[in-house]
Amino acid sequence: GHTLPSTPSKARQKKSATTTTTTTTTTTTTIADTMDRGDDPGAAGAPRVMDTTADVMGNYRETLQALERVRDITRGCDLSFPQICVVGNQSSGKSTLLGSVLPGLDEVLPRAAQTCTRRPIIIRLTRRLEAGNRASSENYVKYGDKEFAWTENERTNAFNALMVDQKGEGDKEFTDVPLSVTVVHKDAPELVLVDLPGIIGQGPGKEDILAMIPPYINKAETLILVVVTANDDMAMVAAEELAREADPRGTRTLQVLTKCDNFSEEANKNVKVELVRQGLKNEMGPHMVCSRPHGGGGRY
């Protein structure tokens, strides 16, 4: 028989290092320097079974659930949570873009000029909720102590409930006190999104909006999703300026140009197309989307 060399005691104490990076579409797991943790001498040097993608996503889901419980308990405290903050001018197409993450989500969120977002809305997307009154196979919206089935009529009811509460407090048009919505859906990615009020060019509330955005996007744990109407001059867009101040290197800022079927001039269109082409090697963008071509009901 061949005798295996003994494993040094220090090596036995070395823990596995696991780094998990998650985006909206991929999960990459790197398990480095994996060592045997058993006390059985006969098991020395035996390889550990690596975590599967399902295990990683399960742990990720449990972590998000724990963080969201902490968020609920500590509402108003200045704590940092991993999240994607959506920033853009009013009517830039933020809600419609979010609807492309999960079809139907835009029907729940404030939309159109007369019903714009007036306070941060924290949207948790998950495939499974730890506890609830519904079967685990059902898709639904949970807002406060109310649950709404994932049907067109019920999504409208959820939207109406949200609209009642999302208005500013007192005489304020806008407020920084967030609302929380949970969407449980079999096709939902495990994400936490923060839909911030759209920046307005002028009028009551402009300064309130500009003041409430930085505390969300300045945190290193936050991915900034900047939504800009493609026809706009990006250098003049306030959301772009705020993102540059919060993330000067652009390492956590994802740029998306919307309404790409609606350019006022061909020259402007060519400029934006070239901008996207130059950024093809940069996964952070800018990217171009057209969720509802020419204002129609279709999506692509």
N, C-alpha and C positions, 0 to 999 in steps of 0.2 A: 503494500500500500504506500501510496504517496502521501506524505505528511505536509499539510498546509502550514505556512509560517504563522506564528501567533500574531494577533492584532494588538498593537500597542494600546495601553489603557487610555492614553489621552485621545487616541483616535476614536475609541468607543464613546467618549463623552462628547464628541463633536456632533452637533445637530445638523439636520438637513436644512439647506437654505433654499427657500422657495420664493421666487419672484413672479407675481402675476400681473400682467398688463391687460386691461380690458378696454375695447372700443365698442362702438355701436354694432359692429359686425363680426369681430374676431376676439378670441381669447388665446393668448400665448402663454404657456407655462414653461418655465425653465427650472429644473431641479438640479442643483449643482452640489458636488461634493457629498453625495448620498452615502451614508455609512450605516453599518449594522448597529441597531440600538438594543438588541437582545442581551440577556445576561447568560444565556445558555452557551457554554463554550463550543458545543457542537454546531452552533449556528454562526460562529464567527466567520465573517467575510461573506455570508450569504447575502445576495442582493435584495434590497427592499423592493416591494411592489410600488411602482410610481402611481401617483394620483391620476385618475382618468379625467378627461374634460368634464364629465358629469360631476365628479367629486369636487373639482375646482369650482364649477358653477354653483354647486350646492353650498359650498363654503362662502362663496361670494354673495349668494342670495341671503344666507344667514347673517353675514356681516352687514349688508345693507339694511336688513330688517332691524338689527340691533341699533344701528346708527339712526334709523328713522324713529325708533322709540325714544332714543336720547334727544333727538331734535324736538319731538313732541313735548317731552318733559321740560326741556330747557328753552322753550320758545322765548325769543327776545334776548337770549344770552349770545355773546360773541364767540361762537364755536365754529370750527372749520369742518366741513363735511365734503366728501367727494361728490361732485355734481356737475351738470352741464347748465350754464347760465345762457339764456337766449337774449341777446341784446340787438336792438334795431330801432329805426325810426318808426313812428306810427304809420300803419298801413303799408309796411314793407313786406308783409306776407309771412310774419312769424308763425301765426296760428296755422296757416295752411301748410307751411313747411313741417310743423310738428305733426300735422295730420298724415304726412308721408312716413313718419316713424311708425305709426300705428293707424291705419285707416279708420276714420271715425273720431279720432282724438280731437280734431279741430272743431267738431260739433259740440264738444263739451266746454271748450275754452272761449273766453270773450273774443269777439271778432267784429269787424266792421267799425267804422269811425264812431258811430253813436254808442257802441258798446265796448270801447277799448278797455284793455287791462288797466286797472286803476291801483293795483297793489301786486306785489310779487305773489305768484301762484306756484307752489311747489308740487310737482307732479311726479309721483312715484309709479313707475311701470314695473309690474312683476307678473310672473306666471303662476305664482302660488302665494297665498296669504296664510300666515300661521293660524289665524283663527277668524271665523266669520260665520254668518248665518247661512251661507250658500254652499252648495256642493263644490268640491275643488275643481270640477270640470267646467263650471260655469264662468262666463265672462261678464264682468260687471264693473261699475264705478262705485267707489266708496268715498263719500264726502261727509265728514262729521260722523254722526250716528246713522246716516241714511245710506242705503244701497240701491243702485239703479241698474237694471238689467242692460246688457249691451245690445239694445235695440234702438232704432231711430227715435221712437217716441220717448223712451226712457233717457236717452242721451240728451234730448231736448229738455227733459225735466231736470236732469243734473245741471245743465247749462243755466236754466232759470234759477235754480237754488244757489248756484255760484254767483250769479249776477246780483242777487239780493244782498249778498254779503260782501261783494268785492268793491262796493263804492267806498269813497273816502269817508273818514269819520268827521262828524260835525260839518264845518264849512269847508273842509279840505276836499279838493278834487281827487287827490291821490294820498296814499298812506303807505308806509314801509312795513306795516304789520302783515305778514304773509298768511295766505290761505293754503291748506294742504288737501290734495286730492290723490287718491290711490286708484289706479286702474289695474284690475286683475284680468289678464287675458292670455290665452294659450299661445298667442303669437307675439306677445310683448317681450321686448328685450329688457334685461334687468338694468334699469337706468333710473336716475333721479334727475329730473329736469326742473329748472327754475325759469318760468316765463315772466320776464320783467316788463313793466309798463313801457310801451313804445315812446320814444323821445319825440316831443312835439317841437315845432319850429318856434312858436311863440304862444303866448297866452297863459292863463292861470295854471299853475302846476308844473311849468317847465323846470323851474329850479328845484322843486321837490323831487322830480324824476331824476335829474342829473345828480342829485345828492344821494339818492338811494341805491344807485347802480354800483359805484365803486366798492362799498363794503362787501358786495357779493363777488365781484370779479377780481378783486385784489388778492384773494386768497390763493395760495399755491395749489390747493387741492381742486380748484375749479377750472374746468375747461370752458373757454369763452366761445360761444357760437355767435358770430356777428352776421346778422342778416341785413343785406343791403339791396335795395331795388337796383337792378342792373343799369337802368337809365340814369341813375344818380352819379354825380362826381364823387368818387370814393374819398378823395382828399377833403371834401367838405362835409362828410357825414359824421355827425357827433359820436355815433356808436364806434366808428373806427378810431376816432381820437381817444375815447375812453379806454378802448382795448389796448391801444399802443402805450398809454400811460400805465396801465395795469400789468402789461406783458410786453416790455420793450423788445425782447428778443423774438417774440412771436411763436414761442415753443408750445404754447397751450391755447392758441387762438385759431379757430377754424372759421374761414370766411366763405360765405355762401351768397351768390348773386341770384336774386329772384326776379320773376316776371321777365324772363329773357325773350319773350315773344312781343315785347312792347317797347321797342326803342324809338325815340323821337327822330333820330338821325342815323343813317347808315354808318357815318363816320364813328359815332359813339359805339355802335355795335361792334365795328371792327376793332376798336381800341380794347373793348372788354374781351372779345374772343382772343386777341393776342395776349392779353394779360393772363387769361386762363391757360393758354398754351405754354407760356413761359413758366407757369407754376405747376406744370404736369409732374415734375419731379418732387414737388412738395405736397405731401398728403394733406397738409393743413389748408391747401387752397391757394387762390380762390377757386370755388366750384360754381358752376352755373346750373340752375334748376328751373323747370317750368312745370309747376304742379297742376295747373289748370289752364291748358293752352287756350289763349284768346278768351279767357273768362268762362269757358265751358265747364261742364261737369266732369269731363274726363280727366284722368290723372296719368302722368308718366314721369 
